[in-house]
Amino acid sequence: MPITSRDREILRLAVPAFGALVAEPLFLLADYAIVGHGLGTTAVGALGVAGTVLTTLVNLCVFLAYGTTAQVARQTGAGEHARAMRSGVDGIWLAIALGAALIAACWPLAPEIVSWFGASGTQAAQAVTYLRISLLGTPGMLVVLAGTGVLRGLQDTVTPLVVAVGSFAANAALNAWFVLGLGWGIAGSAWGTVIAQSAGAGVYLVVVARGALRHRTPLTPSLQGIRQAGTAGVALFIRTVCLRIVLLAATAIATRMGEAELAAYALATQVWTLLAFALDAIAIAGQAITGRSLGAGDVPATRDATRRMVQWGLWSGVLLGLLVIVARPLVPGLFDAEPAVAGLLLDLLWPVALFQPICGIVFVLDGVLIGAGDQRYLAWAGVWTTLAYLPAALLASGIGVVALWCALGVWMVARLITLVRRASGTAWLVTGA
């Protein structure tokens, strides 16, 4: 398809967003590499437990980025720049408050949380150490989410990429120094990540503060604004919980199928996650463009942008699916998979590839509706699609891991139906600030 000005706008937002999305998981990967090299298997297991807890906590708060993007983009499109920065400042204060609440709630419960994963002895002690230190960085992590949302709403995805890359480099250097150089053990790994994330949060605070002062927006917290930001985030939180239920249920079912099935499912999930980053980058562009155009009251432009981004999502999904099929024989070797695992993984890569075009459309429309501020519909749609998935997953549990992945396909098709139905209507096309 010929490249238009609309395509260039999508690429301008999506390409840096993809880089930032890929950079974020490298934090934990760097931790794994350094801890594994310097501290051994027990520490790696402890990091796995604590890292899973932290990832879950942060993912549940992703509404800080999505909700702020939609609000700031809409008000920017309406020319209400002071109100846009007010929404951004309120989102950051909400992030700080939530981070403090997570520390207060999870610090005393850290040993109990670790025990839920079956860790014991030295591994449990190290997991508690890593978790408690890392909790100190949660305000910074959540500020990064909110700050990213502010800049995306301002149509800037380059600065989040620069911050993400810089934070990753600092994290890797500090972890290597603290763990391998100073011999601080797993606590050194945690402190390295806390410092790097907090430094990234500091950059966002400076950037947002400058923007707020430029538009004469107070930096002090507004209780009404924080409450509004929190209320708007409830629906996105429900949506995120539904997503986590689906993924956790699939993992639990795969675990009960056997070690080879679980390993193959986990590896297929890693492939799917990498592909999802590429598609989610277009969805982030969808959030920013939709919010801005609706804020400006331009419904035809919103419709045009949505159609174009759906085309990008569809053809990107087709391309990614073909790449998976072509690379399929090589993938097990990349993970050094054992023969039993490799055979199952090769089977799983077929549905992974075939569902990519559907994923492309789903991710884009999800981003468009988030940008439109249609969170309440997305929350209800998340509930209904989860209910559609669970019976298919239970049925697949008695068949095999490929059937389990096909159950995820049922979930994606259910999401496709709910999103296309909504996007085809007009209820979400609410204009103005």
Protein Blocks (a to p, Z undefined) as FASTA:
>chain_A
ZZdfklmmmmmmmmmmmmmmmmmmmmmmmmmmmmmmmnojmlmmmmmmmmmmmmmmmmmm
mmmmmmmmmmmmmmmmnopamlmmmmmmmmmmmmmmmmmmmmmmmmmmmmmmmmmnopah
jllmmmmmmmmmmmmmmmmmmmmmmmmmmmmmnopaklmmmmmmmmmmmmmmmmmmmmmm
nonojmlmmmmmmmmmmmmmmmmmmmmmmmmmmnopafbdcfklmmmmmmmmmmmmmmmm
mmmmmmmmmmmmmmmnojklmmmmmmmmmmmmmmmmmmmmmmmmmmmmmmmmmmnopakl
mmmmmmmmmmmmmmmmmmmmmmmmmmmmmmmmmnopafklmmmmmmmmmmmmmmmmmmmm
mmmmmmmmmmnopmmmmmmmmmmmmmmmmmmmmmmmmnommlmmmmmmmmmmmmmmmmmm
mmmmmmlmcgdZZ
